[in-house]
């Protein structure tokens, strides 16, 4: 398997945003052309290299896998801007994937904040995605903040949008696998910060997605662990109920937040593989009908 690190440019999104270079890592076969492309969108405070074991599984299935380091994460510079800036960055990622891999199905897989990003992206932006996968998406926190904290967040977001606060994530609540928890704690590129601008806007984006779930048109595999103490499994269930036939909903009993690190991760990957295979077949059939 070949592994390549490189940057793709992203440009200013407005007067308050700066141009950045988005770090990408690509995993691919050395000899076989990909059957599909899987773009990975990580969660808050982490980075794309934490998904190397996910990439290993899907490269073996015939994929080329690319993971982005989002703004303010990993080896991508910049602060932690408004949620909408991340949607534009995913647009840059998708455009790159279609340009480099023309005619090959492209899917996005997002975890936690990344899950909310791929859902919102699919619902708000024009795209050519074959499907999306969202695991433990941040549609709502498991323990919603009190109203007074939201009021303070709105004030900070207006006057000090770049101010960062602790996310107060408890590492042992991420996974039941002690080795994965240790890897998280020891990773120097992981942080536990969120800006005032991002903190409020990501909660608002999650609620927007729930409120507009019936408008989803992109095939979605939505998965959540019932023992997630960070993002709400119930909120994902509410979304799935409204999204109906466009959403394949799997509730994983007893799993924590980082399901891709849980002891049952191979079962999770297999569920993802089955969904991806169904989307590849669907895209092939659609292409055949248009020829």
Residue, then its C-alpha position, 0 to 999 in steps of 0.5 A: x500500500x502507498x501512503x502520500x501526504x500533500x496539501x491542496x489550497x483553500x482560499x479565503x471565504x470572506x474578510x474574516x477568513x484566511x487562505x490555508x493549505x489543507x493537509x491530505x493523506x492518501x492511502x492506495x494500492x500500489x498496483x490496482x486502480x480504485x473501485x471507489x474513493x472514500x474521503x474521511x472527515x474527522x471529528x473535533x480536535x483530532x486529525x486524519x492520520x488517526x484513521x489509518x486502520x480504517x484506511x487499511x480496511x477499505x484499501x483492501x476492499x479496493x478503495x483509495x482513501x483520503x483523509x483531510x486535516x480540517x482547519x485548525x487541526x493536525x497539520x492544517x493551519x488556521x483557527x477554528x472558524x464558523x461551521x460553514x467554513x468547514x462545509x466549503x473545505x469539504x467542497x474543495x475536497x470533493x472537487x479535488x476527488x472528482x478531478x483526480x478520479x473522474x468517473x469513479x464513485x466518491x463517498x464521504x465518511x464523517x465521524x462526530x463533528x465530521x459526521x455532522x459536516x458530511x450530513x450538512x454538506x450533502x443537504x446544503x451544497x450541490x454535489x456529485x457524491x454517491x453516498x455518505x456515512x455518518x458515525x456518532x454525528x454531532x447533531x446534538x450533545x448527549x447532555x445539552x448545555x443549559x440555556x445560560x451557557x448558550x447565551x454566553x456562547x452567543x455573546x462570545x461568538x459575536x465579540x470574541x469568535x476566535x476565543x477558544x475554550x476546553x471541550x472537556x472531553x473525557x478520553x475514557x468515554x471515547x472508547x472501551x478499548x484502553x489502547x485506543x484511549x491511550x493513543x488519543x491521550x498520547x497523540x501530540x496533534x490531538x487537542x481539546x479546544x473549540x472556538x466560540x464561533x465554532x462551538x455555537x455554530x456546530x450546535x446550530x448546524x446539528x439542530x438544522x439537520x434534524x429539523x430538515x432531515x425530511x429533505x435529505x436526498x443523498x443516500x446515508x448510512x447513519x450509525x450511533x452507539x447507544x452508550x455514547x456520552x458525547x454526541x446524542x444517539x437519540x438525536x441520530x434516531x430522530x434524524x433517521x426517522x424523518x429522513x426515511x428511505x434515504x437513510x439506513x439507520x443502525x443503532x449499535x448497542x453498548x458502543x461508545x463514541x469512537x465506534x471505529x476504535x471499539x472492540x466491534x470495529x470490524x463489524x462496523x467496517x463490514x456494515x460500511x462496506x455493504x453500504x458502499x457496495x450497494x452504492x457502487x452497484x447503484x451508480x454503475x446501473x445508473x451510468x449504464x442506463x444513461x449510455 
